[in-house]
Amino acid sequence: MGYFETFTDFIRMGRHGVYVWSVYGIAIIVIASHLVSLAMQKRRVLKEFRKMKKRGVL
């Protein structure tokens, strides 16, 4: 059998579960916010590009 006897032991991570899972949660939040930020930036750049193209700048 593996390191953990039960699923509950896996979740608790030898009494370090709170720290382990909170770090995973924070990492997911940071990565998701970065992806959202990049998508919003891309949308702004494309919008500005379309404006410039419409004005004949490009």
N, C-alpha and C positions, 0 to 999 in steps of 0.2 A: 504494500500500500504506500501511497505517497506521503508527503510531509504532513498533510492535514487529514485527520481522521473523518471529519464531517464537513458539510458545507458551512455550517455555523463557525467551525474552527477556521475555515478559509476566510470568511467574512471578518472575523475578529483578528486574524493575522497575529496570533500570539499576543494579544492585548495591544497591538500596535495598529489595529484596523482603522481607528479614527484618523490617525495621521496618514496612513497609506491611502485610504480612500479620499481624504480631503485633498491630498496632493493630486490625485488623479482628477478629481473634480475641478480643482483650480486650473490644471493644465488644459482640460477640455474647454473651460470657459475662455482661457487666454487664446487658444487656437481658434475657437469659434469666433471670438470678437475680431481677431486678426483677419479671418476669412471674410467676415461681413464688411470690415473696413476696406479691404482690397476690392470687394465687389462694388462698394459705394464709390470708391475712387475711380474705378474703371468706368462706371456710369457717368461720372462728372467729366472725365477726360473725353469720352466719346461724344457727350453732349457739346462740349466746347469745340471739339473737332468738327462736328456737323455745323455749328454756328460759323466757324471760320471758313468752311468749305462753301457755305451758302453765301457769305459775303465776298467770296472770290479771293480770299487771302491765300488759300492753298491751291 
